[in-house]
Amino acid sequence: MDIHQALQQRRSVRAFLPQAVSGATVRELLEAASQAPSGGNMQPWRVTAVGGQALGALCARAKETEAVQRPGLSYPAGLWEPYRSRRFENGEDLYRALNIGREDKAARLAQLAKNGQMFGAPVGIFVAVEERMGYAQWVDLGIYLQSFMLLAAEKGLATCAQGFWRMYNDMLIEQLGMPEGYQIAFGIALGYEDASAPINQWRSGRAASNEWLSLKGFD
């Protein structure tokens, strides 16, 4: 598989098989992703992978913990176009794939809650960064994340990056034994895709390049 194929294959999978992923494979992928570039070679990521009963206990703890939205770490308030429409359409398409209507609030909340179970993935990965770091270092985290997801796709594994876990920052920092002064940037569900699940039949679209791309100074 080449990089282009990995990019095409990678997507946010929201239903996983219970098939285990070995610790050796998880370590190999996470270490390989550390070849990602970072400004000043600071490598600002701190990564913890959790599997087995430990992941089950962590997810159970999240269910018992009150979610807290952290300002500046989610979508901007009063989202504007074209981003508002893109986000809205993405959500509607997702629930449509599950045959969940707009009026069925309970079913929508139940689907949202599956974030807290890593969508059934056997491995949960949590990436943290020091609170003192700035925007540039968060960009570095994104490069690490994409590197990891492409490497996983090459191995035939599926992923779902989850900003959801930022709402459980304090609990995760404590439970994962993170040093003082760190914050959770995102979680990643890792495992084998359940190809039969309706949610995994859906594919999110992409904006046409003329909406965001300009080329200047070329023939």
N, C-alpha and C positions, 0 to 999 in steps of 0.2 A: 504494500500500500504506500503510495506517495503522499506528500503533504496535501495536495489538492484533493485527493480522495478522502483523506482524513477530515478535512474541512467540510466536505460534502456529507460525510457520514455522521459527524458529530452533531448531536442535538440534545436538547434537555429532555431526558427520559424520566417519566414520572410513574413508572411501574416496573419493578425489578423481580427477577427470579430469586428464590432463596439460596441458589447455588453460591457456595462460599468462594471468596477470593483469598489466596494465600497471603500471609504476611510478607513473604519474600517478594511477591509480585507488587504488592502495595509499596513496599520500600523501594523497589527498583524504579517504579514510575515516579515516585515523589523525589527521589534523588536525581533521576535523569532530568526532571523538570527544572532543577536548580541551575541548569545551564542557561536558563532564561537570562537575558540582560537586565541590569538594573543600574540606575544612575550612580556613578561613582563606585560601582560594584558593591553597593551597600548590602544587597541581598536582605531586604527588610522583613521577609516573611519568617514566621515561626509556625510550624505545622505539626498537628497532632492527628494521627489516624486511630480510629476506634472501631473495633469489630466485636462479634460474638455477644456474649452476655453483657459485656461492658457497654456496648452500644444500646442494647435493649434497656439497660438501667438508666442510661443517659436520656434516652427518648422519654422514658417514663417520668423522669425528673422534670423534663421540659413541660410535660403535660400538666404537672402539678404547680408549675411556676407561672407567675403572671408575666405576660408579654409586656415589654416596655419599648416604645418607639424612641429611638435616639435621634434628636434633631440633626439634620444634615446628612443622615446616613440612609435615607430612603429616597423616594421620588420628590422632586421639588413641589412646594405648595403651588396651587393654581396652575397646574401643568398646561402649557401652551401648545399650539399647533406647530409642526405636524405631530409632535410627540404624544399629545393627548389622544388623538385619533388612533395612532399606532398602538398605544397601550390598550385602549378600549377594545379595538378590533382583535387584538391578541387574546385578551381575556374572554371575549365572546366566542371566538373560535375554539378556545380550549374547552369551555363548558358545553359548546355545541357538540364537540366530539364525544362528550360523555352523556349527551342527551339531557342536560340539566338546563332548565329554562331560567330566564332572568328572575322570575318570581319565586323560584325555589331556593330561598335563602339558606335553609337548613342544609340542603345538599351541597350548596356552594361552600358553606363553612366547613362541612365534612371533608370536602376535597382539599380545602386550604389546610386543614389540620393534618393531612397526610405529609405535609412538609416536615412536621415534627416527628414523623416516623421514618424519615429519609426515604419515603415512598417505597418502603420495604427493601431497600438496598442493604446488603450485608456489611457494608463499610461506610462509615461516616468520617469525613476528613474536615478538620477545622483549621482555618488559616487566620492567624492573628498578627497584629502589627502594634508597635509601640504607639501609645497615644500622642507622643510628641512628634511623630512623623507627619509630613505634610502631603499635599496633593501629589507631588512627584513620586513619592514612595507608594502611594495607592495605585498609581499607574503601573509601577513595578509589580505590584501584587497581581494586577490584571494580566500582565505578560506571563507571570508564573502560572496563573490559572489556565490560560489558553494553552500554554506549553504542556501542562499536565493533561488537559482534556484531549489534546491531539495524540499524545502518547498512549493514553488509555484507548482511544479509538483504534489505534494501530494494533493494540493487543486484543481487539474484539470486545472491549469492555465499554459500558455505557456510563454516562455521568449526568448529573444535574447540579449546576451551581446554584446556591441558595443564599440570598441575602436575608432570608427569613430568620436565620440563626442570630443575626445581630440583635434581635429583640430579647434574646436570652443571654446577653453578654455576661452579666455578673455571675449567673449560675454556671456558665461554661468556664469562665476564667477560674472559678473556684474548683469545679469538678475536674477540670483538666490539669490543674496544678500549674497554671501559667504564672509567670513572674508578675509582680506588681507593676502596674503601668502599661499593661497590654490591653488591647481590645480585639474582639472578634471582628474580622473583616467579612468573612463568608464561610459557609459550609459547602461541602461537595458530597453528594451521594455517589457511590461507586459500586458497580456490580454488573450483572448480566441482564440485558433488557428482556422483559417479558413481551415478546413480539405479538402475543395474542391479545394484550390489553388494549381496549378501545382508545385510551388516552395516547397510546404510542402510535396509533395510526395517523394522528394529526401531525402536520408539519406547519410551523410558522412561516410566514412569507417574509420577503425582504423588499425594501423600497427600491424602486428603479434607480439606477446610478445617476440619472440626470437630476435627481432630487438632492444629491449630496456631493457629487463629483464634478470638479472643474479641471481641465487641462489647459495650460497656458504655455506658449512658447514652443509648441510642437507643430510639425508640418501637418 
